[in-house]
């Protein structure tokens, strides 16, 4: 026999989230910004390393696999990693926000995820300030 839900515990609808879940989603957005910075800073150095490695292995023309050199393959791998990062973070944020649309299209959902967070936070009387910082009670205009 199924147990009846405890009436003392609040039940969240599908379009609601707790403050902890919203803060965790904002933390994932903040982490995504830093990961993108790491990609932008480390990616060119990785490509320079691949150029040197390619010409060190095969001096006159570099390493060529199926007509593509090692640098082109490295750039394709870097794009695949970037695509995977966006997809993975979009799925994580969609799971935290319990939003089926974000789970279905995680990469494009990253664009409107902050709007969903802001809308839900405003409904709870909270707001976020700064670079995806934690939620705080909103200030009342007096």
C-alpha positions in Angstrom: 0.0 0.0 0.0 1.6 3.4 -1.0 2.3 5.8 1.8 0.4 9.1 1.9 2.6 12.2 1.6 3.3 14.0 4.8 1.2 17.2 4.8 3.9 19.0 6.8 6.4 18.9 4.0 5.9 21.4 1.2 5.5 19.8 -2.2 7.1 21.6 -5.1 5.3 21.7 -8.5 7.2 21.0 -11.7 7.8 24.7 -12.3 9.1 25.5 -8.8 12.5 25.1 -7.3 14.0 25.5 -3.9 16.5 28.2 -3.1 19.2 25.6 -2.8 18.5 24.2 -6.3 18.5 27.7 -7.8 21.8 28.5 -6.0 23.3 25.2 -7.4 22.2 26.2 -10.9 23.8 29.6 -10.5 27.0 27.9 -9.3 27.0 25.7 -12.5 26.6 28.9 -14.6 29.6 30.5 -12.7 31.6 27.3 -13.2 30.8 27.3 -16.9 32.1 30.8 -17.3 35.4 29.8 -15.7 35.6 26.7 -17.8 35.1 28.7 -21.0 37.9 31.0 -19.9 40.1 28.0 -19.4 39.2 26.8 -22.9 40.1 30.2 -24.4 43.4 30.4 -22.6 44.6 26.8 -22.8 43.3 26.0 -26.3 45.8 28.1 -28.3 48.7 26.8 -26.2 47.5 23.2 -26.9 47.3 24.0 -30.6 50.9 25.4 -30.6 52.0 22.2 -28.8 50.3 20.1 -31.5 52.1 22.1 -34.2 55.5 21.5 -32.6 54.8 17.9 -32.0 53.6 17.3 -35.5 56.7 18.9 -37.1 59.0 17.1 -34.6 57.6 13.7 -35.6 57.6 14.3 -39.3 59.8 17.3 -40.2 59.0 18.5 -43.7 55.2 18.6 -43.6 54.1 17.4 -40.2 51.8 14.5 -39.4 49.0 14.0 -41.8 46.1 11.5 -41.1 43.5 11.0 -43.9 44.5 14.2 -45.5 44.2 16.3 -42.3 47.1 17.5 -40.3 47.4 17.0 -36.5 46.4 20.6 -35.8 43.1 20.4 -37.7 42.3 17.2 -35.8 43.2 18.9 -32.6 40.9 21.8 -33.4 38.0 19.4 -34.2 38.6 17.6 -30.9 38.6 21.0 -29.1 35.3 21.9 -30.7 33.8 18.5 -29.7 34.9 19.0 -26.1 33.4 22.5 -26.1 30.1 21.1 -27.5 30.2 18.3 -24.9 30.8 20.8 -22.1 27.8 22.9 -23.2 25.6 19.9 -23.5 26.6 18.4 -20.1 26.2 21.7 -18.2 22.8 22.3 -19.9 21.7 18.9 -18.8 22.9 19.5 -15.2 21.2 22.8 -15.0 18.0 21.4 -16.5 17.9 18.6 -14.0 18.4 21.1 -11.1 15.6 23.3 -12.4 13.4 20.3 -13.2 12.6 21.8 -16.6 11.8 19.2 -19.3 12.5 21.8 -22.1 16.0 22.4 -20.8 16.6 18.6 -20.6 15.4 18.2 -24.2 17.6 20.9 -25.7 20.4 21.5 -23.2 22.7 23.7 -25.3 20.1 26.2 -26.5 18.5 26.1 -23.0 21.7 27.6 -21.5 20.7 30.9 -23.1 17.3 31.2 -21.3 18.2 29.3 -18.1 19.2 32.5 -16.3 15.7 33.9 -17.1 14.1 30.9 -15.6 16.2 31.2 -12.5 15.4 34.9 -12.2 11.7 34.3 -12.6 11.5 31.6 -10.0 13.7 33.6 -7.6 11.4 36.6 -8.0 8.4 34.5 -7.2 10.1 33.5 -3.9 11.0 37.1 -3.1 14.7 36.6 -3.9 17.1 38.1 -6.4 20.7 37.4 -7.5 23.4 40.0 -7.8 26.8 40.0 -9.3 28.3 37.3 -11.5 25.9 34.5 -10.9 26.2 35.0 -7.1 24.0 33.4 -4.6 20.4 34.4 -4.1 19.5 37.0 -1.5 16.3 38.5 -0.3 15.2 41.3 -2.7 15.4 44.9 -1.5 12.1 46.6 -1.2 11.9 50.1 -2.8 10.9 52.6 -0.2 
